[in-house]
Every structure is written in C-alpha cells, then in structure tokens.
Amino acid sequence: MAISATRERWIRVVTAVAGPGAETMVRPFESGDRVAVLQLVAADLLPGLTGPTFAELDLAVEGTGLNGPVVRAGLEDVRTEVLALADGQAVGAVSWAVRPSDGAGELLWLHCLEDEQHLARALLERAVTGLGRRTVHAFVEPTTLAPAGLPVRMRPGTRRALEACGFSGLDRWRYLHRRLDDRGGRLYAVADVVECPELPGWRLQLRERDGSRIGEAIVGLPIEGTTTLQWVSLTPARRSMGNILLEQCLAHLADRGVREVTTILPAPVDGRPDLDAALALHTAAGFAEIDQLHIYTRRP
C-alpha cells in the first residue's frame, strides 16, 4: 500500500490538529478505522517491505500470527484500540495481549503519527494500564504488519515514548537492504536451486564440481518484486567463500525479476567477531544498514 499525495496531505492536516492540546480519546478499534490505520502503518514501512493489506491488518487486530489461523504463541486477551480525534479520526493504534506461559504482557504493535511523540505515549500508557502490574515486552514477535523490533531511527518519537514510559531496549538487529536493479540476471552452474520446505521460498545449495557441499542459503518467495534473505550457511572449512554464495543468491533473485532484497542480522551491544564478519560480508555484496530493530521490556 503506497503512500500517496493524498496521504501526505492527510498527515499534514492531522498533524496540525493533533498537537499536545488536541482533544483525543482512546477507544476500541472499529472496522471504520481500517483505512486510517493502514495509512499509519504504511508511513512506518522500512525500505523493501510491502504495505499490508486489509486482510493482514485484520489478522494483526485479532492477534493472529504469520503461520496460521490461530492466535500466535498462545496469547490471550488480545486488545486493539485506537487514539482518535474528537471527530472520530484515528491518529494512532496499539495492540497488546497477555502471555499465559509466564503471565507477561506483550505490546504487539503500535503505529501513530511519528512526529507526535505525545500520541505514542498516550497509546503506550493505555496499553500498560490495560495490562496491569506485570512485565511487558514490546515488539518481540513479527506480525502481519512488520518484522519484530522497533526501527529506532525511522521511529524516534515512539522510541522516546517507550523510554519515557519506563521501557528499556534489550535485543537488537541490523536491518539491511539491497536493490538489484544494477545487476543482470545470471545463474552459476555451481548452485542448485530447490524449493524450501520450511517456508515458501528457495534453497540455494552451493557445491564443488565434484558435488561436495560448500554451503546453502534460503530466500523467501518474492512479493511485489521484494524478498527476504533468511539464512546463509557455509561449511566451516569454506567460510572464505561466503561472498560467492551470496553472489549466487543475488544472481538467482535478479534472474527471477526480484528488485529488492532485505535481511536481518543480530547486532549485539558488545560486538562479536562472527557477527561483524557477517555484516562485512553483506556490506561487500552491496547491502546497506537502513535501521536497527530493538525489542523493549518494562518491569513493574
């Protein structure tokens, strides 16, 4: 769902009337909020991600996961509410649930006008109040709207609101992006391509001429010309060939009309040589770090 000129005008109009003194109210999500909430989600999209559909928004409102029609991870008491202006226009939305396994709460997703930090804070306070006195984890799981983690560079207002509400950032990942417009489509004979049973996608198997395995990579099926590099693995003795395997992936994708590739790498605070090497490998292949995705926790 692309952000149109009409959407940009809508943002300017709502920003003008949704300042700290604007009259707002938090209420349950209604079907009439779907267009406005999808527009808010679209405004928060990272490069390489496609805008969600109405059906995907409905799944997110229900707390349904990516892999089936059941409420994911055994979550209970899923709630989705919107922050609305006096005329009923939604300018933010938040969804939360309870995790029965340990009694913790999960803030599943939150979207609002990012330049209006007070809107994010109002939504966070509503979720924390609704969850009661318990530990709350935020953005820990992927949804039908976005991957796990808050993109902290793109969404500074929400990040500051989380910190103001007592949340602390813990785990984090690097979100990388690569366009394939600059390369021709070609495949190398040393790569076998098979369907991947673990998810809708392809498994690329890199082999020597004698058939011995060097490594493999898994990529998702493209959606609107965009796909995700899920995993790259090399046998210990052949790790120096990581650049070849990654080039194999990109060549295979370009040959099939893929225009953009994204991937997510761990980004620990203290650094690790193997993870630094993974970043260097992807950077050498033309990937750029767009943002960091952070998970947050708030203790009672």
Secondary structure, DSSP 8 states (H G I E B T S, - for coil): ----HHHHHHHHHHHHH-STTS-EEEEE--GGGHHHHHHHHHHT--TT-----HHHHHHHHHTB-TTSSSBGGG-EEEEEEEEEETTS-EEEEEEEEEETTTTEEEEEEEEE-TT-HHHHHHHHHHHHHHH-SS-EEES-S--SSS-SSEETTT-HHHHHHHHHTT-EEEEEEEEEEEE-TTS-----TTEEEEE-SSSSEEEEEEE-TTS-EEEEEEEE--BTTEEEEEEEEE-GGGGGGHHHHHHHHHHHHHHTT--EEEEEEE--TT--HHHHHHHHHHHHTT-EEEEEEEEEEE--
